Structure formats: C-alpha cells, structure tokens
Amino acid sequence: MPILEINEVVKTFNGLSALKKVNLGIKKGDFFGLLGPNGAGKSTLMNCIVGYLNPDSGKILLNSNNITDLDLSYRMDIGYVPQEIALYQELSAMQNLRIFGGFYNVSKKYLNERINSVLNLVQLDDRKNDIVKTYSGGMKRRLNLAVSILHDPKLILCDEPTVGVDPQSRNAIFDMLAELNKDGKTILYTTHYMEEAERLCNRLAIIDYGKIIAEGTLNDLISLLEKRETIKIRKAPETKSLLESIKNLGDLGETDFYYELIPSNSSKLNSEIFSELENIKIPPHLLELSRASLEDVFLNLTGRRLRD
C-alpha cells in the first residue's frame, strides 16, 4: 500500500493551471523522482503535500488518511527539504538544530542524541559551532537536510536540494540520501537534472505543464522510445565545423563534452548512421553509441529538451 497517494489533484493560480489532475502513488521505501523543467509544477505539488497550499480539488493521502482532514501533527511524519535555504543565518548549526528540534517537539532527552546523529550524517560535526552565514552553499544545503530529518520522519520530501551547489557537495548529498533510503526512509525527490533522477531513483514520474506524462522505472520509461540508443559525438574542432551536416541526420543536443544525435529515421540501423557520419568526415574515434536517457524520453514525449 502506498505511503503517499495523490489522486486527481488540481491547483490553479489566477486562472493558470499549475497541477492538472495529478495522480501518483509512492510506496514505502521508494526513492521516487519527480522530473520536470522549471515551472512544471513540482514545487506546487510539494507545497500541497506539506499543507502550505490546499489543492482546488483532488485528494492527498498520507498512510491512507486525507491530509486535509488531519491536523498539522501529520507533518511529524514528513521531513521537508525546501528549494530555498531555510536556516537562521546568524546562528550556529547547533543553535539552529536546537530551535528546529523545539518546533518538532523533540524531547530534550532525545534531542542531543538526534543532533549528534544528523550532524554526523551530513558531515558537519567539526563546524557545528560556526555561524551558518560563514558556511559554503553546499554546507548550508547539508544543514538544511539535517534539519529536515531531525525528528526522524518516515517520508522525506526533497525539492531540488542540490540547486547551486558544487559537484563535491552534490555527491555528498546524494550519498546521504541514499543512506537514508537504505535505512528505510521513503524519499520523494524533485529535480530538473536527469542525471540525478537516473542515479538516485528506483521509480520516476515526468511532469510537464502540471501534468504527469509518464511514470515507471527507468527501464519502463526508456521502453517508450522506438530507438533506445543515441549516438554521441565528442566535441572537437573537426566536429564543430560539421554541425550543419550532422543536424541533417536528426535531432542534435549538446552536453559539456558531447553532441548527442537522435536520428530522424528511427528505422535505420546504427551501422548505417555511423556510415553516414563517416561520409561527412566525422572521424570514427570521435563517435560512440550510448544508451538512451531520460532526456531522450522527455524529448520524445514533449518535442523539446528538458532544459530548453
């Protein structure tokens, strides 16, 4: 039975639909990813789950109970990591955690044990007495996570928790969340980074313009594609000068180090496409075949790239 059920949820702002009959079921122990571009409705849905917003219609059930019928004590089962940093900047990590422990009604006897536990998890033991405004962005994000799990919630909501952090801090946050999930915590994670969703989540839903357009495991979503592989072309002076010719073969995307080609003729064999690329003078050593990604799924479903 799902720990969290979202049934036909609708939310509008000034006549604009932010959520359009959203349906999701998150099972106990899931690491569930909600993937979509900025403005797709991810944060709106999170705010409805924690009770900051009320849906116009539909139901949100936590442990089979409609949250609109519950008092705010149901939030004790939820840890919320907001997109914006929510800390007292002029206080230390210890002071922040003591204050938030009071908000969560964590007993004084238990509070010190929990503070030590979460500080250890987020690797801030050695900076616990430092003022938060002296922290790096990644350290603040990690402390935000510590605050959200201080009361030992069953369900953790993470709304784009790695925005604006360096790669090292991002990887640290990933490891911390994976450990929490391994320990039995259910996690709902929103992101517009497909790499995060692919790395972390055992189940996924893609949301666009407030509507769920696909849901399942990564393999389920990849199976929606006719062609489940892409051709990667390493960036180099010789490939850059041939971009117009490459574009004639299909949809061409771009990452930091590669151009990614999804051929327009999906019936062609990969060997045929490689031959065509060689015919336009792309050196073979700059070509490689890559398994299709969530980016390809999103492009296939919407006709545009995730971060367009």
Secondary structure, 3 states (H helix, E strand, C coil): CEEEEEEEEEEEECCEEEEEEEEEEEECCCEEEEECCCCCCHHHHHHHHCCCCCCCEEEEEECCEEHHHCCHHHHHHEEEECCCCCCCCCCEHHHHHHHHHHHCCCCHHHHHHHHHHHHHHCCCHHHCCCEHHHCCHHHHHHHHHHHHHCCCCCEEEEECCCCCCCHHHHHHHHHHHHHHHHCCCEEEEEECCHHHHHHHCCEEEEEECCEEEEEECHHHHHCCCCCCEEEEEECCHHHHCCHHHHHCCEEEEECCCEEEEEECCCCCCHHHHHHHHHHCCCCHHHEEEEECCHHHHHHHHHCCCCCC
